Amino acid sequence: MKYRGNTAFTHSQADKIGVLVTNLGTPEAPTKKALKPYLKEFLSDPRVVEVPRLIWWMVLNLVILNIRPKRSAHAYSTVWTERGSPLMYHTQDQTDAIREKLKAEYGEDVVVEFAMRYGEPSIKGTLDKMLDAGVRKVVVLPLYPQYCASTTGSTFDAVADCFTSRRWMPELRFVNEYHNNPDYIDAVANKIQSHWEQNGRADKLIFTYHGIPKRYLTNGDPYHCECHKTSRLIAEKIGISKDEYLTTFQSRFGREEWLKPYTDHTLKSLPEQGIKSVQLICPGFSADCLETIEEIGVENRDYFLEAGGEKYEYIPALNADEKHIDALVGIIKSNLHGWQINRDAAKTAELAKQMDAAAS
């Protein structure tokens, strides 16, 4: 195997610490042409779809990729803005804010970038750029508060794959979850309370999370438990009882059973139980995207109102809210603890050069 090196590398190059923020990804445009390669990369990930590869290859390439790109393109077109994909620009804003706060404390010694698990900017391309710039220690922060093999685990796979052919390996710290981080809980609680101050409270507060197949839970994935713990901690923080909130799961795909209760089914059933007003928030989404804006903000709203509901409100994701950025920076700083910048690289290289000269 030929290992990748850095032709611009010098032994006198000062070390830097890198922070890589990651999220799921987004197509480059809300078009069928752009959606097809994005969906193919996403749905080809064995962490995302745990089906025998040959069977899934046939289903994906012969059926899904001939039908779903057009449907997904239409959905994306409803949330696309002048800045492009919401997930992309919110992640960019988060990264810029994190970089600004870390730069104020660490100066130019810390390099902060973001990448997407699927699509661009890619994890591999971004890590290559960071390592070529002198990064020798890396903290990876996937923006998934609750651990799930399909998201956080897949991100680790992508990061690890980047190092299999590199000559030089950086030190690596990987944040695999922060579902009960006090600052993150405070940020979500503050978002809810701010919404209440402006709009009042509803009959029921619903915490809705992205679903996964139930068998992932039975096979040991902690995601379900971490989602429920997040809900409980937020509820305690804002001072509501168990009968004032629900935890549900959205975004099913395929025919098998997923985590229940389903968000859409729940919303359709609530009006007949006397619940006429609801407020929904998505604590598992660090940034607004297709699933929050269109699925929760529009599609599920229609389900509730058509079933007899009267008031439906979606509370936006944390995005680049100051309290959210402070929470993320705190998580990053705790993982930077103990790491030192090697500012003596030039002296070390010069000493080695002198010793080599003397030996010859």
Secondary structure, 3 states (H helix, E strand, C coil): CCCECCCCCCCCCCCEEEEEEEEEECCCCCCHHHHHHHHHHHHCCCCCCCCCHHHHHHHHHHHHHHHHHHHHHHHHHHHCECCECHHHHHHHHHHHHHHHHHHHHHHHHEEEEEEEEECCCEHHHHHHHHHHCCEEEEEEEECCCCCCHHHHHHHHHHHHHHHCCECCCCEEEECCCCCCCHHHHHHHHHHHHHHHHHHCCCCEEEEEEECCEHHHHHCCCCHHHHHHHHHHHHHHHHCCCHHHEEEEEECCCCCCCECCCEHHHHHHHCHHHCCCEEEEECCCCCCCCHHHHHHHHHHHHHHHHHCCCCEEEEECCCCCCHHHHHHHHHHHHHHHCCCCCCCCHHHHHHHHHHHHHHHC
